[in-house]
Amino acid sequence: MPRTDNGRRTDEGRKRLTARRRLRHETPSTVAVLADETDFAAMRRYRSFRFDDHAGYLRQVDGLLRALASQGTHISLTLFDPTAYEEYCADTRLDPDTPTSRTRYTADIAATGARLTYDGRPLTRLLPDLVREAEQQATWEYASALLEPGEDAGRTAFARASKLLRRLIETAGDGRHHLVCSVSTLDAANTPLVAVVEAECDGGLLRLGEPAALLFCTVLAAGITLGSPGGVVLRTIRPGEPETVRGWCLDSAGLRPLTTGEVFAAYCTDADTGEPVPPEHGVEYLGGLPLE
């Protein structure tokens, strides 16, 4: 029996719908989320932002992520910063009280801001990783800016910092190592730059996260260039042995090993009150080892 015109139109409509669905699967989505109560409260001043409480808002975002993922969509998560959004709207002459403006802001920051790929985990478990990613990017940008004014000195400092990181890991030997570099920025807020890198050595084989190592060396190089107060702490874990903590102080000569007493005092003293705090159970506090 021949098809009617209506039947042909129906078939063509189905084909177009199927094609659009295929394209939808190949179109990525970016979701910007207000991670904390303060940011959420700042957005509530806009009448077009129609959410009453942060917990309910996060549930809705979580549902959106699951719905997009069920369609085969690749999803990136980023943080929505109300202050940066307000500045963005002022610079671009957009009305901040519209969903369209929020969409444009999200699309623009996705190209340069910290992002995390949605992997199906609940949003409450993803947010700490996203916040950490954003903090690391902010640290990287700030430390890099500190190195820019003296590019030659910055390159020299970065090469020296890279060598110091390598020596720290070589000196520590086999085991799992957690290194933290903290450098004062000497700004009005005196907020330190902090970088963390995880490394594992096994019989001379080294496994090290390259992005984290790059951030670590950049922060350490900024401290070397500026002559800022700072230091490095190394925690080592080996099977069947107590955890060990060692420390080094950043000075003009590089990383000066701290004594056992200095490491113990740093870990077992409350930084705000100066009062002693009990040492960690099963942890040995040891002096830093010579590096250079």
Secondary structure, 3 states (H helix, E strand, C coil): CCCCHHHHHHHHHHHHHHHHHHHHHCCCEEEEECCCHHHHHHHCCCCCCCCCCHHHHHHHHHHHHHHHHHCCCCEEEEECCHHHHHHHHHHHCCCCCCHHHHHHHHHHHHHHCCCEECCCCCHHHHHHHHHHHHHHHHHHHHHHHHHCCCHHHHHHHHHHHHHHHHHHHHHHCCEEEEEEEEECCCCCCCCCEEEEEEEEEECCEEEECHHHHHHHHHHHHHHHHHCCCEEEEEEEECCCCCEEEEEEEEECCEEEECCHHHHHHHHCECCCCCCECCCCCCEEECCCCCCC
